[in-house]
Amino acid sequence: MVQFQGMIAEYERAQIAERHRRGKRHRAQQGMVNVLSGAPYGYRYVRKTDTSAAYYEVVESEADVVRMMFAIYTQQRFSINAIARLLNERGISTRTGKTRWERSTVWGLLRNPAYKGKACYGKTEQSERQRITRPLRQRNGSSHRSNCHRDRPRADWIEVPVPALVSEETFALAQEQFDQE
C-alpha cells in the first residue's frame, strides 16, 4: 500500500511540475516580466499590484555603468578583463554592494539581451552532467549534483519586452566582437 501511494505521489509531483512549467511559459509568451528569474544589473524588479503588472524599473546609476561598459567594449575595444579592472579601480559597486567585479560578471552582462530591451525566458535548461571535472575526479568522481544547466538554442528563447539601456546596434556590435574573440 505504501509503495502504491509513493507511485501516485511521484506521478502527481511530475504533473504539478509540468503544469507549473507550462504556466510560466504561457506567461512569458504573454510578455509578463514576473516569470524571469530576477532583474539584471541596471534594473529593479517592481512587483505586481492590484492596479499594475510587474515590471522592470531602470536604476539610473547602474544603467549609466552598463552604458559605459558597452561603450568601452564596442568603441574603445577594451577587453573584458580591462573593463573589470577599470570598474574595480573606480570603486564602482556591483548589485550586491561589492567593489570587486569579476571577469565572468562583465562577460555575462555584455551578453544579456535584456539590455537591448528583450529579456529572455528559457535561455537554459537542466540536463544530466556529461563529464566529471578534474576536481570531481580528485574526490573519487562523486558529486552531490547530478545535473547542470546548459544553454538552449536561441530559437527556443521567449523574448519579454523590458526598457532598453543600449541600442540594438550597440548590442549587436558587442556580440560581433564576442564572435571575433
Sequence and secondary structure as in RCSB ss.txt:
>XXXX:A:sequence
MVQFQGMIAEYERAQIAERHRRGKRHRAQQGMVNVLSGAPYGYRYVRKTDTSAAYYEVVESEADVVRMMFAIYTQ
QRFSINAIARLLNERGISTRTGKTRWERSTVWGLLRNPAYKGKACYGKTEQSERQRITRPLRQRNGSSHRSNCHR
DRPRADWIEVPVPALVSEETFALAQEQFDQE
>XXXX:A:secstr
 HHHHHHHHHHHHHHHHHHHHHHHHHHHHTT GGGSS   TTEEEE   SSS  EEEE HHHHHHHHHHHHHHHT
S   HHHHHHHHHHHT   TTS S   HHHHHHHHH GGGGTEEEE  EEEEE  S  HHHHHTTT  S  EEEE
E  GGG EEEE   SS HHHHHHHHHHHHH 
